[in-house]
Amino acid sequence: MKTPTAPSPRLASRIDKLTGSVARDILSRTQDKEIISFAGGLPDASLWRDLKLPEVPPSAFQYGPSEGERSLREILARRSKGLGLPANADTTLITSGSQQGLDLAAKLILEPGTPIILEAPSYLAAIQVFKLFQADLHSLPLDSEGICPRALDRLLNETQAPVIYLNPTFQNPSGTSYSLERRKQIAAVLDKHATLLLEDDPYRDIAYDAPPPPPIASFLQTSPWIYLASVSKTLIPGLRLGSLTCSPELFSPLLKLKQAADLHSNRPAQFIATQMLADPAVNQARIDGLCQHYRQKRDLMQTLLAAHFSGLASWEVPSGGMFFWLRFTQRIDLAQALNDTLSRGVAFMPGAPFFADPEDVGTSMRLNFSLVSPERMEEGIRILAAVVRDLHQTAACAESAS
Ligand SMILES: Cc1ncc(COP(=O)(O)O)c(C=O)c1O
């Protein structure tokens, strides 16, 4: 007798556009403790070794306001205001990580076919969200100071895109931080076209050299804006807390979207974050310590890259954030490279998933330096370079034979 097969459930057409996260796939192959992982964007867990969390009172166990706890909204709004944004607690929404801010913003703005402009490369989980909402993605290349304002003006004329997504400070994945001049020029172009700016800024506080220039949103005169921040990179990502600050007219629909998504963010987590962020001096001292710790790791990775990758790739030393972005001098098979390095206990992120348009994809690799201990970083970079060198040689042989 034939066993009946269950009929496939009919799913929404947008599910076809839902790509899995490459980073998560690689990370799931790296749960093994022996793997040296440069793949994710994970903070160094050793920073939490002696961390004492405040005790959460039972009053935080009840359902709470969708906007988030007033005291935390005030702290985060003060921070945004200090960066020059016209922000206050009333237009600040606590989100479940800044990733939820991306989801809510996408739901607010995007319909199937809505043009959206982003950087090439761009944050891959933002690309994932915009594709889910079936947006029409247009990319602009990044140079060392950001995207080109004139190219942006042209693309806005051409596409009439109502929204642009930028991560202008210590960008994930490239590490690029836009210059002050570029920020002002881009804001002027956005004002000219009345384009909504979705600015994602989770790495701002992890600055190794000078403090970064203010957010682009702070230079806007008339255009609407949404500014996303997060406690994930500087406090604890497991709290899953971020914030969204926006032009006043956008707050009410975003709040309704938040209610529809999850009623409100985790209250015990908000209590903990409020206690830990309450004293600005204590918080600044903690961030200074964290930057000092990551600066040493960045410098070590730069030394190791200079020793092992010269001639194989080019890169810039990031002035903040958590990533080096390597561009290879020769086209190599990075899927093969990843298989080879994983079999030797090392993970990295190939560059391709950070590009919305396959035409833009060159051969590049993102390396995270915040997670791996200094002792293991040297071994990992040595293995990576050996695999890449082998593939370079294979590619060079194939080229000369053809
Ligand atoms: C640019 C960018 N935006 C948003 C996020 C999401 O951060 P979270 O949801 O943990 O705040 C990340 C995390 O890596 C990121 O790199």
PDBQT file of the ligand as one rigid body, heavy atoms in Angstrom, charges set to zero:
ROOT
HETATM    1  C1  LIG A 501      25.363  46.624  10.709  1.00  0.00    +0.000 C 
HETATM    2  C2  LIG A 501      24.580  45.805  11.677  1.00  0.00    +0.000 A 
HETATM    3  N1  LIG A 501      23.303  46.125  11.912  1.00  0.00    +0.000 NA
HETATM    4  C3  LIG A 501      22.552  45.429  12.773  1.00  0.00    +0.000 A 
HETATM    5  C4  LIG A 501      23.066  44.338  13.447  1.00  0.00    +0.000 A 
HETATM    6  C5  LIG A 501      22.173  43.578  14.383  1.00  0.00    +0.000 C 
HETATM    7  O1  LIG A 501      22.586  43.764  15.695  1.00  0.00    +0.000 OA
HETATM    8  P1  LIG A 501      21.670  43.469  16.954  1.00  0.00    +0.000 P 
HETATM    9  O2  LIG A 501      20.352  42.999  16.466  1.00  0.00    +0.000 OA
HETATM   10  O3  LIG A 501      22.401  42.466  17.743  1.00  0.00    +0.000 OA
HETATM   11  O4  LIG A 501      21.549  44.783  17.658  1.00  0.00    +0.000 OA
HETATM   12  C6  LIG A 501      24.395  43.955  13.239  1.00  0.00    +0.000 A 
HETATM   13  C7  LIG A 501      24.951  42.767  13.912  1.00  0.00    +0.000 C 
HETATM   14  O5  LIG A 501      25.980  42.240  13.585  1.00  0.00    +0.000 OA
HETATM   15  C8  LIG A 501      25.175  44.707  12.335  1.00  0.00    +0.000 A 
HETATM   16  O6  LIG A 501      26.444  44.399  12.070  1.00  0.00    +0.000 OA
ENDROOT
TORSDOF 0
